[in-house]
Amino acid sequence: MDASVVAKWILVKEEHQENAIKIKNDYVAKRVELSSIDFVVEEVANALWKAHKLERISRDDAVEAMKVLGTMGINLHKLGWSQVAEAMGIAFDLGTTVYDASYVYLSDELGLPLITADRRLYDVARNSFKVVYIGDYQ
């Protein structure tokens, strides 16, 4: 999964938040396994920082949310130089950022679908990779 899904676990009144919460609940109940790239931590933190700037979440709640996320045991993967080079190739092919392409790359390497709330990423990747849009999660 990418950061767009995790952020929906915390921020209120988000589109498809109920589906994101279902993913989290399925993970906690061990019905699904969740993996991501290690930089998802910084991406979620940045989303919460932006939400704080927009007065959508308090500073204390944002910091606490990050601490709680750290206790969930989500499997985080670090990509090396050659793996990022592969992700960069995907970025060139899809016309997306290397960050987004890294999520696509990792999901493909793990043989798991990428779950995303980023509609643009879903639209550009779905024909070549296994990608699930958060709105379609059941």
C-alpha positions, 0 to 999 in steps of 0.5 A, a space after each residue: 500500500 502507499 501513503 495515500 491509504 495510510 493517511 486516510 486511517 488518520 485524517 477525518 472526512 476523507 474520500 473512501 475513508 471507510 474502505 481504508 479503515 476496512 483495510 486497516 481492520 483486515 490487517 489487524 485481524 490478520 485477514 490481509 498482509 500489508 507491506 510498503 516502502 520504508 519512505 512511507 513513514 516520511 510521506 505519511 508524516 508529511 501528509 499529516 504535517 500538511 493537514 496540520 497546516 490546514 488545521 485538519 489535525 492538531 500537532 499532538 494528534 499528528 505526532 501521536 498518530 505516527 507513534 501508533 502507526 509505528 506499533 502496527 508492525 507493517 512490513 517496510 522494505 528498503 529499496 537499493 540502487 538497482 531496485 530504484 533504477 527499476 522503479 525509475 524505468 517504471 516512472 518513465 513508462 508511466 509518466 509518474 514520480 519515482 516515489 509512486 513508481 517505487 510502490 508499483 515496483 515493490 508490489 510487482 516484486 512481491 507479487 501483491 497488488 498495490 492498494 492506492 487512494 491516488 486515482 491518477 496512479 491507479 489510472 496510469 498503472 492499472 493496465 500494466 500492474 496489479 493495482 487496487 483503487 481504494 474505492 474498489 476495496 472490498 
